[in-house]
């Protein structure tokens, strides 16, 4: 008895090039590549942000801490008003971006180096914040 299917085996299977040139396969490969590129870009941006944060903390952070410590160094310590510290920071770093001071203060607060306290109600209900050095 002769097997008639012996000569047709694999005829119904697609060749490598048919599979590679299939639009669905190409779309799947493109989606995988796009997802891989997006993840790689996200990781690069995360690394850049981490480097930027470390640069800010290594340069601007110590300057803010020294300014805040300077308020406590006087015979009569005065509270380090955030607006005054920001003014002195702007004098030390004239090329700093507008939000950099606030970013550095938030990072220092998160690290527990300084503490920001809202002062009592001032003139016409205005409230100031004071910065206190906590160590670290």
BASEDO-465177 format. One record per residue (C-alpha): z, x, y; residue number from 1. Coordinates in pm, whole numbers, plus 50000, padded with zeros to 5 digits. Layout:
! BASEDO-465177
<pt Z="Z" X="X" Y="Y" num="NUM"/>
...
! end
This chain:
! BASEDO-465177
<pt Z="50000" X="50000" Y="50000" num="1"/>
<pt Z="49899" X="50137" Y="50341" num="2"/>
<pt Z="50117" X="50091" Y="50646" num="3"/>
<pt Z="49891" X="49948" Y="50915" num="4"/>
<pt Z="50149" X="50006" Y="51189" num="5"/>
<pt Z="50143" X="50381" Y="51128" num="6"/>
<pt Z="49844" X="50434" Y="51354" num="7"/>
<pt Z="49961" X="50207" Y="51636" num="8"/>
<pt Z="50309" X="50351" Y="51668" num="9"/>
<pt Z="50377" X="50443" Y="52030" num="10"/>
<pt Z="50072" X="50267" Y="52168" num="11"/>
<pt Z="50290" X="50011" Y="52338" num="12"/>
<pt Z="50516" X="50278" Y="52488" num="13"/>
<pt Z="50441" X="50397" Y="52841" num="14"/>
<pt Z="50348" X="50755" Y="52902" num="15"/>
<pt Z="50554" X="50983" Y="53122" num="16"/>
<pt Z="50312" X="50952" Y="53414" num="17"/>
<pt Z="50295" X="50575" Y="53386" num="18"/>
<pt Z="50673" X="50564" Y="53409" num="19"/>
<pt Z="50691" X="50815" Y="53697" num="20"/>
<pt Z="50418" X="50642" Y="53897" num="21"/>
<pt Z="50573" X="50298" Y="53847" num="22"/>
<pt Z="50676" X="50155" Y="54190" num="23"/>
<pt Z="51008" X="50031" Y="54053" num="24"/>
<pt Z="51095" X="50376" Y="53919" num="25"/>
<pt Z="50994" X="50538" Y="54248" num="26"/>
<pt Z="51205" X="50287" Y="54443" num="27"/>
<pt Z="51504" X="50357" Y="54218" num="28"/>
<pt Z="51465" X="50733" Y="54264" num="29"/>
<pt Z="51429" X="50690" Y="54642" num="30"/>
<pt Z="51746" X="50478" Y="54655" num="31"/>
<pt Z="51937" X="50739" Y="54453" num="32"/>
<pt Z="51813" X="51017" Y="54684" num="33"/>
<pt Z="51903" X="50815" Y="54994" num="34"/>
<pt Z="52254" X="50749" Y="54861" num="35"/>
<pt Z="52298" X="51118" Y="54778" num="36"/>
<pt Z="52176" X="51222" Y="55125" num="37"/>
<pt Z="52404" X="50968" Y="55294" num="38"/>
<pt Z="52706" X="51097" Y="55103" num="39"/>
<pt Z="52615" X="51455" Y="55186" num="40"/>
<pt Z="52578" X="51368" Y="55557" num="41"/>
<pt Z="52913" X="51189" Y="55551" num="42"/>
<pt Z="53081" X="51494" Y="55400" num="43"/>
<pt Z="52921" X="51723" Y="55661" num="44"/>
<pt Z="53035" X="51495" Y="55944" num="45"/>
<pt Z="53386" X="51478" Y="55797" num="46"/>
<pt Z="53397" X="51859" Y="55780" num="47"/>
<pt Z="53273" X="51889" Y="56140" num="48"/>
<pt Z="53540" X="51641" Y="56254" num="49"/>
<pt Z="53808" X="51838" Y="56071" num="50"/>
<pt Z="53688" X="52163" Y="56230" num="51"/>
<pt Z="53684" X="52000" Y="56575" num="52"/>
<pt Z="54036" X="51865" Y="56525" num="53"/>
<pt Z="54162" X="52206" Y="56415" num="54"/>
<pt Z="53997" X="52371" Y="56715" num="55"/>
<pt Z="54156" X="52120" Y="56951" num="56"/>
<pt Z="54497" X="52169" Y="56798" num="57"/>
<pt Z="54470" X="52547" Y="56797" num="58"/>
<pt Z="54367" X="52565" Y="57163" num="59"/>
<pt Z="54475" X="52253" Y="57349" num="60"/>
<pt Z="54776" X="52157" Y="57139" num="61"/>
<pt Z="54987" X="52463" Y="57225" num="62"/>
<pt Z="54897" X="52422" Y="57593" num="63"/>
<pt Z="55025" X="52063" Y="57598" num="64"/>
<pt Z="55340" X="52163" Y="57409" num="65"/>
<pt Z="55406" X="52441" Y="57665" num="66"/>
<pt Z="55354" X="52201" Y="57955" num="67"/>
<pt Z="55599" X="51952" Y="57802" num="68"/>
<pt Z="55849" X="52231" Y="57730" num="69"/>
<pt Z="55815" X="52344" Y="58093" num="70"/>
<pt Z="55963" X="52018" Y="58214" num="71"/>
<pt Z="56274" X="52075" Y="58001" num="72"/>
<pt Z="56313" X="52437" Y="58113" num="73"/>
<pt Z="56429" X="52358" Y="58466" num="74"/>
<pt Z="56798" X="52344" Y="58560" num="75"/>
<pt Z="56771" X="51969" Y="58593" num="76"/>
<pt Z="56533" X="51862" Y="58321" num="77"/>
<pt Z="56291" X="51595" Y="58429" num="78"/>
<pt Z="56093" X="51374" Y="58197" num="79"/>
<pt Z="55744" X="51498" Y="58127" num="80"/>
<pt Z="55538" X="51208" Y="58257" num="81"/>
<pt Z="55220" X="51173" Y="58061" num="82"/>
<pt Z="55010" X="51144" Y="58378" num="83"/>
<pt Z="55157" X="51470" Y="58515" num="84"/>
<pt Z="55104" X="51650" Y="58184" num="85"/>
<pt Z="54746" X="51524" Y="58177" num="86"/>
<pt Z="54689" X="51651" Y="58533" num="87"/>
<pt Z="54821" X="51996" Y="58441" num="88"/>
<pt Z="54614" X="51993" Y="58121" num="89"/>
<pt Z="54301" X="51917" Y="58327" num="90"/>
<pt Z="54381" X="52215" Y="58550" num="91"/>
<pt Z="54417" X="52447" Y="58249" num="92"/>
<pt Z="54107" X="52314" Y="58071" num="93"/>
<pt Z="53857" X="52196" Y="58334" num="94"/>
<pt Z="53577" X="52174" Y="58077" num="95"/>
<pt Z="53773" X="51940" Y="57847" num="96"/>
<pt Z="53617" X="51604" Y="57768" num="97"/>
<pt Z="53781" X="51296" Y="57925" num="98"/>
<pt Z="53935" X="51169" Y="57600" num="99"/>
<pt Z="54037" X="51508" Y="57463" num="100"/>
<pt Z="54386" X="51499" Y="57616" num="101"/>
<pt Z="54460" X="51163" Y="57457" num="102"/>
<pt Z="54319" X="51279" Y="57122" num="103"/>
<pt Z="54537" X="51591" Y="57123" num="104"/>
<pt Z="54846" X="51389" Y="57219" num="105"/>
<pt Z="54778" X="51146" Y="56932" num="106"/>
<pt Z="54735" X="51435" Y="56687" num="107"/>
<pt Z="55057" X="51599" Y="56807" num="108"/>
<pt Z="55241" X="51267" Y="56776" num="109"/>
<pt Z="55107" X="51222" Y="56423" num="110"/>
<pt Z="55229" X="51571" Y="56333" num="111"/>
<pt Z="55573" X="51496" Y="56481" num="112"/>
<pt Z="55558" X="51775" Y="56739" num="113"/>
<pt Z="55593" X="51549" Y="57042" num="114"/>
<pt Z="55715" X="51196" Y="57093" num="115"/>
<pt Z="55586" X="50951" Y="57353" num="116"/>
<pt Z="55835" X="50708" Y="57503" num="117"/>
<pt Z="55763" X="50421" Y="57739" num="118"/>
<pt Z="55985" X="50444" Y="58046" num="119"/>
<pt Z="56160" X="50156" Y="58213" num="120"/>
<pt Z="55976" X="49922" Y="58446" num="121"/>
<pt Z="55884" X="50097" Y="58769" num="122"/>
<pt Z="55739" X="49987" Y="59100" num="123"/>
<pt Z="55572" X="49646" Y="59074" num="124"/>
<pt Z="55619" X="49636" Y="58698" num="125"/>
<pt Z="55425" X="49954" Y="58627" num="126"/>
<pt Z="55531" X="50144" Y="58319" num="127"/>
<pt Z="55490" X="50515" Y="58261" num="128"/>
<pt Z="55516" X="50708" Y="57942" num="129"/>
<pt Z="55708" X="51029" Y="57895" num="130"/>
<pt Z="55643" X="51304" Y="57645" num="131"/>
<pt Z="55930" X="51480" Y="57468" num="132"/>
<pt Z="55907" X="51795" Y="57258" num="133"/>
<pt Z="56051" X="51734" Y="56911" num="134"/>
<pt Z="55993" X="52078" Y="56765" num="135"/>
<pt Z="55771" X="52175" Y="56479" num="136"/>
! end
